[in-house]
Amino acid sequence: MRRLLCLLLLAGCMRTKPELPILNYHSVGDAADDYTVPVAAFEEQLDWLASHGFHTVSLNDLVESRQRQAPLPDKAIILTFDDGKADALGIVLPALRRRGMRATFFVITDFVGRAGYLSWDGVRALADAGMEIGSHTATHPRLPDLPDARAQYELVESRLTLLSELHRPVEALAYPYNSVRARIEKAARAAGYRVAVAGVEHGSADLLSLRRIPVNGMTRLEPFAAELGSRP
């Protein structure tokens, strides 16, 4: 009985994770803090992924795989970058392209053009390079703290702005602070998103609250590799 209970608990835990790892980055640069991964560490992580046979795919690929019941590549992984900082174009994109990798970049639309953030030409350059572009809302508020109407505005306005600037589908969302509740998932679906990502606390295997693995300046290669190597 005890062994059966353990197996059931393990199965329940597995259902809370998406079928492939989704990494959550913010910036890559000179610093090493909660939001910035040093360039050397980032390059080391990408090299480890490449040498261990991981293949980068998009969130849209995951959606299509589930809907069509089609398999993803072996050892598929999704790389995501929040906020739309300028280093996405100057540092991250070249590092990805050297290794034939792809990623998803989530843009705070009202921050585009500010110091330290991408311009619209920069966002379009990422999209033209084959990167997936998603919304990180208009102003980056904690959505569960907002009234329904304001949360809906943040979700709708950012998506409409991206559609207008990119002239291509925008169906992916990253919840600010990785924070989401059931009513926010419902609002995201109503706003036209097919897939959304959250964090460890609120994330799951559901397409509108996918669990991500955080990566920051304190992440060392050993635990990074252990986290990914422990997955089935």
Secondary structure in CASP SS format (residue, H / E / C, confidence):
PFRMAT SS
TARGET T0000
AUTHOR 0000-0000-0000
METHOD secondary structure of the structure
MODEL  1
M C 1.00
R H 1.00
R H 1.00
L H 1.00
L H 1.00
C H 1.00
L H 1.00
L H 1.00
L H 1.00
L H 1.00
A H 1.00
G H 1.00
C H 1.00
M H 1.00
R H 1.00
T C 1.00
K C 1.00
P C 1.00
E C 1.00
L C 1.00
P C 1.00
I E 1.00
L E 1.00
N E 1.00
Y E 1.00
H C 1.00
S E 1.00
V E 1.00
G E 1.00
D C 1.00
A C 1.00
A C 1.00
D C 1.00
D C 1.00
Y C 1.00
T E 1.00
V E 1.00
P E 1.00
V H 1.00
A H 1.00
A H 1.00
F H 1.00
E H 1.00
E H 1.00
Q H 1.00
L H 1.00
D H 1.00
W H 1.00
L H 1.00
A H 1.00
S H 1.00
H C 1.00
G C 1.00
F C 1.00
H E 1.00
T E 1.00
V C 1.00
S C 1.00
L H 1.00
N H 1.00
D H 1.00
L H 1.00
V H 1.00
E H 1.00
S H 1.00
R H 1.00
Q H 1.00
R H 1.00
Q C 1.00
A C 1.00
P C 1.00
L C 1.00
P C 1.00
D C 1.00
K C 1.00
A E 1.00
I E 1.00
I E 1.00
L E 1.00
T E 1.00
F E 1.00
D E 1.00
D E 1.00
G C 1.00
K E 1.00
A C 1.00
D H 1.00
A H 1.00
L H 1.00
G H 1.00
I H 1.00
V H 1.00
L H 1.00
P H 1.00
A H 1.00
L H 1.00
R H 1.00
R H 1.00
R C 1.00
G C 1.00
M C 1.00
R C 1.00
A C 1.00
T E 1.00
F E 1.00
F E 1.00
V E 1.00
I C 1.00
T H 1.00
D H 1.00
F H 1.00
V C 1.00
G C 1.00
R C 1.00
A C 1.00
G C 1.00
Y E 1.00
L C 1.00
S C 1.00
W H 1.00
D H 1.00
G H 1.00
V H 1.00
R H 1.00
A H 1.00
L H 1.00
A H 1.00
D H 1.00
A C 1.00
G C 1.00
M C 1.00
E E 1.00
I E 1.00
G E 1.00
S E 1.00
H C 1.00
T C 1.00
A C 1.00
T C 1.00
H C 1.00
P C 1.00
R C 1.00
L H 1.00
P H 1.00
D H 1.00
L C 1.00
P C 1.00
D H 1.00
A H 1.00
R H 1.00
A H 1.00
Q H 1.00
Y H 1.00
E H 1.00
L H 1.00
V H 1.00
E H 1.00
S H 1.00
R H 1.00
L H 1.00
T H 1.00
L H 1.00
L H 1.00
S H 1.00
E H 1.00
L H 1.00
H C 1.00
R C 1.00
P C 1.00
V C 1.00
E C 1.00
A E 1.00
L E 1.00
A E 1.00
Y C 1.00
P H 1.00
Y H 1.00
N H 1.00
S C 1.00
V C 1.00
R C 1.00
A H 1.00
R H 1.00
I H 1.00
E H 1.00
K H 1.00
A H 1.00
A H 1.00
R H 1.00
A H 1.00
A C 1.00
G C 1.00
Y C 1.00
R C 1.00
V E 1.00
A E 1.00
V E 1.00
A C 1.00
G C 1.00
V C 1.00
E C 1.00
H C 1.00
G C 1.00
S E 1.00
A C 1.00
D C 1.00
L C 1.00
L C 1.00
S C 1.00
L E 1.00
R C 1.00
R C 1.00
I E 1.00
P E 1.00
V C 1.00
N C 1.00
G C 1.00
M C 1.00
T C 1.00
R C 1.00
L H 1.00
E H 1.00
P H 1.00
F H 1.00
A H 1.00
A H 1.00
E H 1.00
L H 1.00
G H 1.00
S C 1.00
R C 1.00
P C 1.00
END
